[in-house]
Structures are given as C-alpha cells and as structure tokens.
Amino acid sequence: MGTEEQGGQKTANKIEPATGKLGVMVVGLGAVATTMIAGVEAVRRGLAKPIGSLTQMGTIRLGKRTDNKSPLIKDFVPLADLKDVVFAGWDIFADNVYESATHAKVLDEKTLTQLKPYLETIKPMPAVFDQYYVKRLNGTHVKKGKNKRDLANQLITDIRAFRKTVDRVVMIWCASTEIFIEPTAVHQSIEAFEKGLEHDDIAIAPSQIYAYAALSEGVPFANGAPNLTVDTPAMIELSKRNAAPICGKDFKTGQTLMKTVLAPAFKARMLGVRGWFSTNILGNRDGEVLDDPQSFKTKEESKLGSLDYIFQPELYPDLYKNLYHKIRINYYPPRGDDKEAWDNIDIFGWLGYPMQIKVNFLCRDSILAAPIALDLVLFLDLAKRTPSLRSIGIQEWLSFYLKSPQTAAGLYPEHDLFIQSMKLKNTLRHIMGADLITHLGLEYYD
Ligand SMILES: NC(=O)c1ccc[n+]([C@@H]2O[C@H](COP(=O)([O-])OP(=O)(O)OC[C@H]3O[C@@H](n4cnc5c(N)ncnc54)[C@H](O)[C@@H]3O)[C@@H](O)[C@H]2O)c1
C-alpha cells in the first residue's frame, strides 16, 4: 500500500502556511532570469497575465467529474503569493536586471521602461565562476577565494545576509550550461565532496558550489540547466539531511516539450519510429555558450534521453529498436532569443508503411522558460513547507518541467508530459489529503 498507484489515500495535512516574504536567489541574471523577474513584476502591476505558469493559471479537478469542483491550484495549495516574492541573484557581469534584460532583447522596450525603476534595484552579487567550465564566457564580476571551500563559504554569507531580509529562501540555477562532467569519487558522499572543495577538485564546477551552499543552509535548489549540479549522491544526501528539496535538470521548453508530447502519442497507438532528426538555430548568449562542443555535449545528453525512455525499445523492438535520433544546435546570431526548431520524424504504420511528420516550432526561448522557472521556485518552497516532501530529496513530481528529470537511484525517469502532469497534480492532491484521480471512472456507469 501507499504506492503512487493507490487512489484515495489521505495524508496528514500540516503544510506550513506561506506567510511572509519568499526570497528567490537566482544564479545567473541572463535572458531566462530577467524575463522571469520582469514578468513577475509586470503581473504584480496588472500589466500582463502570467501565461504559461501552471501555479498562476492552472486549475486542479477535485472529486468526481460530476462534482464540478476545479479550483485554481494556487487556491488549493498554499503557495507564496507573487506580491511576497523578492528577488536577489549572482552574475559574472555587474549589469543590473534592467540592463541585462535590455541586452537579452526578449521583452520589448516599452515593457522594460515601465518596469525600469524596479528592475534597476536588483543588482547581482559577484559570482563564483571559472572559465574552465564555460569556455565562451569571460566575466569580471567574480569572487576570489583561496579554494572552492572558501568560495562556498562566501556564497553562504550571501545567503545568510539575504535571509535576514525575507522569511524563506529558495535558489534556482538560471546560469549558463557548463562543460560535460561525469560523477567521480568526489561526488559520492558529503565528506568526499567537502574534501574536494578544500582541494579544488576539478570535477566540482561552480554550479555544484552554489548547490552545496544552498543545501548546506537548508535552501531548496532547482537546476534549470543540464549540468550535473545536484544530480549526485553527495548533493542528494545533503538535500535529505537538511530538508532542502531539489529538482533538475534542464528546463523543458521548446523542442523537448514537443517530443514528450508526440512520442507518447506514437507509442500509445503502436506506431513505429525509424528516425528523429532535430535541429535548432538560436542566437542568444545561451546559443553562444552551447556553440562550445563541451557545453553542447552537456545539453545533448540531456536532450537525447527522453525518446529512449518513452519508447522503451527493449519492450517494443519491432517499433523502436533501431531508432536513429540526432540533435543539432546551431548558433545563429540574427535570431537572438527567437529560437527556431525543426523536427523530421520518420514513422511507420500498418504492415510497416512509412510516413513522415515535420514540426517547425518558431518559439521564444525565454518566454517559454520564465514561467517554468517561476513555478519551480514556488513549488520547491511549497515542498520545503510540506512534511511529507521536505526530507525526501529529489522532487520527482516536478519532472513535468524538466528535460532530464532527476529520479531516485535505479528508477527510470518518466518523460511523457501527460504522466508527468498527472504525477504533479496527484502529488498536490496527496499532500492536501484529497482523493487521487485515477481516471478509472466506472462509478459513472453503475
Ligand atoms: N531558455 C530556454 O528555453 C532554456 C531551456 C532549458 C534550459 N535553459 C538553460 O537555462 C540557462 C539560462 O539560459 P539563458 O538563455 O538565460 O542564458 P543567458 O546566457 O542569457 O544567461 C545566463 C547567465 O548566467 C551567467 N552566468 C554564467 N555562469 C555563471 C556563474 N557561475 N555564476 C553566476 N552567473 C553565471 C551569465 O553571465 C549569464 O548572464 C542555460 O543554461 C540554458 O541552457 C534555457
């Protein structure tokens, strides 16, 4: 009993209320982060709607379909109100959020001018950065320390100072994609990691130093990039020990969102797939960073996983065994943040007859990512206040938002967007003591 499949179970409802200010510490005040921050302020002022944000616009069905009970999610679970959200952050450039948003060219000048007095007040703290881990960047607004331990301590000092001004704190990584790093001995336990910090172990990238600082302070941490960051035994252990929920990795925004919608449809109908070729052009700073082969490798690994897990070729060798999956990302400055993605999908049906599907998504990268970043911080704050979630480490129910969801050791991730959506909503019902929804529905025909 008590598994995720069991419907109708009740749990103790002792979620702490979301009273007071929620401090959101953002690592990397670039395109995604500034679009989120400016967007939150625009919504607070009634200038725009929080489109794309499940926490702000989504509803959740409770009880039977005939009950007609579908409150807003934010009215059902105690989430921080946007008016109580306070932002702080770090970046390797000293530009304030207004300057950085202007540079990112995601939001128009009119909107940014309206928000300017507020956005100018958010100035980044000096970052922990090392160009070895992001080859295409070179910033000057950077902390100096005698070793990585010292740098972690400086971040802890920043967190403590900010914490004095708010009631609760969460952290989110919206900074650049680092080079591909595989877990080593240093990632296997908290002790090994702490020794590694002392010895400047090369396998400890800046993102891991931020994560260590956050989790040491009991601060939840979300990873919006495909970096290793919190996806190691050491960080999972620290997360559990200090009741600091974690989730990652890599915001699921454009092409992978489409993949995890389409692939489950093919599989549900037992249609085969021979090949899936995905290519992208984008011209923002993220695109420039991903132009470096080592950062691209990190992104590629994150994007590749979804199809294999959804199609389960070992269960369906006739349909998916030899699927050829290729992903390309090309840096193309004229497009800025307006990413264009193409997918060519070679499928086959009855008796093996081939067909093709073409998807051409002309998206806006940060417009898609900003509401995801917002939802993740609000839900992590909820997890921190929820007794049954706060000490379990990985919040798999947030995989809905992530390209390469973190899971418990030995557990394959669910990539299917609709399974992820059901998991998220059932988790909310579960923590509130409401009946889970199984979609069985036989009772309507009694
Ligand atoms: N926009 C999307 O659709 C999307 C989707 C999935 C993942 N992501 C990831 O989100 C991240 C942010 O994307 P973006 O478009 O905002 O990129 P961006 O380049 O505009 O912003 C990243 C910011 O992080 C800063 N930075 C780099 N290293 C840092 C460090 N160690 N400490 C503090 N700041 C640091 C950079 O100076 C920059 O301002 C990237 O890793 C990207 O791959 C974005």
The ligand as an SDF file (V2000), in Angstrom:
LIG
                    3D

 44 48  0  0  0  0  0  0  0  0999 V2000
   15.5740   29.4180  -22.4390 N   0  0  0  0  0  0  0  0  0  0  0  0
   15.3020   28.1620  -22.5300 C   0  0  0  0  0  0  0  0  0  0  0  0
   14.3820   27.7870  -23.2200 O   0  0  0  0  0  0  0  0  0  0  0  0
   16.1080   27.1810  -21.7530 C   0  0  0  0  0  0  0  0  0  0  0  0
   15.6620   25.8760  -21.7290 C   0  0  0  0  0  0  0  0  0  0  0  0
   16.3730   24.9280  -20.9960 C   0  0  0  0  0  0  0  0  0  0  0  0
   17.4870   25.3060  -20.3030 C   0  0  0  0  0  0  0  0  0  0  0  0
   17.9320   26.5700  -20.3760 N   0  0  0  0  0  0  0  0  0  0  0  0
   19.1570   26.8860  -19.6650 C   0  0  0  0  0  0  0  0  0  0  0  0
   18.9690   27.9530  -18.7980 O   0  0  0  0  0  0  0  0  0  0  0  0
   20.2130   28.6210  -18.6390 C   0  0  0  0  0  0  0  0  0  0  0  0
   19.9920   30.0860  -18.8230 C   0  0  0  0  0  0  0  0  0  0  0  0
   19.6110   30.3650  -20.1630 O   0  0  0  0  0  0  0  0  0  0  0  0
   19.6270   31.8760  -20.6840 P   0  0  0  0  0  0  0  0  0  0  0  0
   19.0430   31.8580  -22.0400 O   0  0  0  0  0  0  0  0  0  0  0  0
   19.0710   32.7650  -19.6450 O   0  0  0  0  0  0  0  0  0  0  0  0
   21.2000   32.1340  -20.8100 O   0  0  0  0  0  0  0  0  0  0  0  0
   21.9790   33.5300  -20.6670 P   0  0  0  0  0  0  0  0  0  0  0  0
   23.3140   33.2910  -21.2570 O   0  0  0  0  0  0  0  0  0  0  0  0
   21.1680   34.6680  -21.1870 O   0  0  0  0  0  0  0  0  0  0  0  0
   22.0800   33.7230  -19.0890 O   0  0  0  0  0  0  0  0  0  0  0  0
   22.9570   33.0170  -18.2910 C   0  0  0  0  0  0  0  0  0  0  0  0
   23.5700   33.9960  -17.3210 C   0  0  0  0  0  0  0  0  0  0  0  0
   24.3520   33.2500  -16.3990 O   0  0  0  0  0  0  0  0  0  0  0  0
   25.5240   33.9940  -16.1160 C   0  0  0  0  0  0  0  0  0  0  0  0
   26.4910   33.0760  -15.5440 N   0  0  0  0  0  0  0  0  0  0  0  0
   27.2480   32.1310  -16.1600 C   0  0  0  0  0  0  0  0  0  0  0  0
   27.9600   31.4370  -15.2570 N   0  0  0  0  0  0  0  0  0  0  0  0
   27.6490   31.9400  -14.0340 C   0  0  0  0  0  0  0  0  0  0  0  0
   28.0330   31.6330  -12.7190 C   0  0  0  0  0  0  0  0  0  0  0  0
   28.9180   30.6660  -12.4810 N   0  0  0  0  0  0  0  0  0  0  0  0
   27.5060   32.3350  -11.6980 N   0  0  0  0  0  0  0  0  0  0  0  0
   26.5910   33.3370  -11.9440 C   0  0  0  0  0  0  0  0  0  0  0  0
   26.1920   33.6720  -13.1750 N   0  0  0  0  0  0  0  0  0  0  0  0
   26.7070   32.9710  -14.2060 C   0  0  0  0  0  0  0  0  0  0  0  0
   25.8950   34.6080  -17.4460 C   0  0  0  0  0  0  0  0  0  0  0  0
   26.7250   35.7200  -17.2870 O   0  0  0  0  0  0  0  0  0  0  0  0
   24.5120   34.9900  -17.9870 C   0  0  0  0  0  0  0  0  0  0  0  0
   24.1380   36.2930  -17.6080 O   0  0  0  0  0  0  0  0  0  0  0  0
   21.1800   28.0000  -19.6460 C   0  0  0  0  0  0  0  0  0  0  0  0
   21.9880   27.0570  -19.0060 O   0  0  0  0  0  0  0  0  0  0  0  0
   20.2640   27.3170  -20.5980 C   0  0  0  0  0  0  0  0  0  0  0  0
   20.8670   26.2100  -21.2500 O   0  0  0  0  0  0  0  0  0  0  0  0
   17.2620   27.5270  -21.0700 C   0  0  0  0  0  0  0  0  0  0  0  0
  1  2  1  0
  2  3  2  0
  2  4  1  0
  4  5  1  0
  4 44  2  0
  5  6  2  0
  6  7  1  0
  7  8  2  0
  8  9  1  0
  8 44  1  0
  9 10  1  0
  9 42  1  0
 10 11  1  0
 11 12  1  0
 11 40  1  0
 12 13  1  0
 13 14  1  0
 14 15  2  0
 14 16  1  0
 14 17  1  0
 17 18  1  0
 18 19  2  0
 18 20  1  0
 18 21  1  0
 21 22  1  0
 22 23  1  0
 23 24  1  0
 23 38  1  0
 24 25  1  0
 25 26  1  0
 25 36  1  0
 26 27  1  0
 26 35  1  0
 27 28  2  0
 28 29  1  0
 29 30  1  0
 29 35  2  0
 30 31  1  0
 30 32  2  0
 32 33  1  0
 33 34  2  0
 34 35  1  0
 36 37  1  0
 36 38  1  0
 38 39  1  0
 40 41  1  0
 40 42  1  0
 42 43  1  0
M  CHG  2   8   1  16  -1
M  END
$$$$
